[in-house]
């Protein structure tokens, strides 16, 4: 953290503040998927920067302007496995595998920009205050849910033979003499489960990135009216607007 204050003149003062908080959580193997495999984990943190300008117009008139920036990052991945399916044994107690968790990578970033101004005027028995605030949020997220695919061979034998063990064994052992197909309704094959995400409108992998934007506005005016030494009225009105998040690319979510 860092804080810096500087008095420019008798009526102007600047203040800066910066905070940084990083977080890393790495697994030694498995990428959150299997007992063996590449390392995976989460890398993230937050940064916060603010600048404040205080200007005294007169002993009875004060203005404060503030600008701020906030950034959150939280990324989950297994470096070096981009494009590799999640591969693990399906019915084997060893649960051996390669690749990464099918939900990796997940990349989340949020940026928030804040602008704020307030002015205070003292007039005899009145302390009148007014101000506004504007916040813009930019949220960018990429969730590659099963984009690279998932393959679950039945066991280690099928894993080590690139999914040919059961195919070859069943073709040899289950085919009746003279042909005629497989008995018992067919073969199990080497792969117990396979899946992948697809965009049905293009028959290709879906777009993993989503960029959401939102705006917030606020304004207020109030008066602290000291009617007497023992009685003060606090009068005011405030307006807030929280804009709905929307995708920066029209029609993508639909």
Secondary structure, DSSP 8 states (H G I E B T S, - for coil): -EEEEEE-SSSEEEEEEEEEEEEEEE-SSGGGT-SSS---EEEEEEEEEEEEEEEEEETTEEEEEEEEEEEEEEEEE-TT-TT--EEE-SS-TT--EES--TT--EEEEEEEEEEEEEEEEEETTEEEEEEEEEEEEEEEEEE-TTSS-EEEESSHHHHHTTS-HHHHHHHHHTB-TT---BSTTS---SEEEEE---BTTTTB----EEEEEEEEEEEEEEEEEEEETTEEEEEEEEEEEE---EESSTTS--
